[in-house]
């Protein structure tokens, strides 16, 4: 019977969430304030920057939710070995 404990180990999911969040925020701002009507006309009437930015922000939220709901777990005996070293 192995007892699992929560650990504060390095989690790559948070790095991915941070990067997608930054790119999503930049694209959303560009889509809202910088994209011209001419650029929207070139993309078949779709504000691609805005929609891509919003999509990346949703992905960021999903990654953060994933980290919160399924945190990394390390067996208790392995955690003790790492702290002794």
Phi, psi and omega in degrees: 000115181257128177270127179261147179229154178284142181228157179257046181289162176299130182233113183295338180298326178289325177294317178297318178298317180297313181295314180293328177294317179295311179297320179297318180294317179297313181295323179295316178296317177299318181295324182281322191242341188248328185294128182271165177297326179296318178293323178293321177297324178296333183257038176060033176080013181249132176278088187297319180301316181296311183292322177294319178297316178295322177297318178294324177294324176294318177299318178301314179297322178294320177296316179296319177297319177299316179296320181290320183279328182232072181292158176296137179235143182232133178303143185301320181292326177289325178296319178296322179296320181291325181285334178285330184285000000 
